Amino acid sequence: MAALVLGIVLIIGYHFESKNPIGRLKFVRKTGYHIYFSAGRSGLILFVFALIPWLIIDFYDLPSTVFNFSQVDPSTTFLKNHEQWIVIKSISVAIAMYVLSVISSFCLTQYYKFNKRKLVDKLFDIANDLEKLIIESTFNASPIRIELECGKIYVGFPQSPDLEQGEITHLTLLPLLSGQRDKDQKIVLTNNYEKHYGVLLQEPSDNTSSFNLLSEFRVVIPATTIIIASKFDLESFIAIENSFVYADSAK
């Protein structure tokens, strides 16, 4: 029986940790026994809350009161069977734990859905540096620069990150500029998407909205291929590049 109770506590605790919006961000970063400890802690809390109603029922002996008040035929022995009540209590507590897990996860999801700022604050306490950069840039609608393993460089606006799996595995970017590093490892931006967007948005279209039109140019990049990421300011970039040109010409 103890093994069964422990299994139920761990399973439902795992369900809660993997479904609530903040818990899964922490849970996916845990390994080994830390997973069991987190699931066990949440499951134990749910177990206590699910057990409280039955403790009240036992304390006031409510089944006997209801049984006597309803004037059921005295020959009925089901409610007097102690083993039957243990089974009923165990099943009821397990169901109550699962219901509490679902309700709690739903309430937390809805709460953070309408309190984006608090969600971002929570994410910052958990996320790694790359995730913090993507989340902050998305929230503030500011461009970032990313460099990939293949040498490709993108500058653009990150789209709302998908955190359903608990971590950012892919970056969806609306590119403004792109290019690569030359043989001297200097950044060379060769494509300007922003000008192209301006031309497209000026052309009237009855079937495609501006949002859908721009979304066609989004690129999806696996986070594991990103080797450098930073905020990007075009004026600062040009100033820095010009300073190198001036230094080279002065030699």
Summary of the structure (lengths in Angstrom):
residues: 251
radius of gyration: 28.8
end to end distance: 82.1
largest distance: 107.7
contacts: 649
relative contact order: 0.10
helix: 61%
strand: 16%
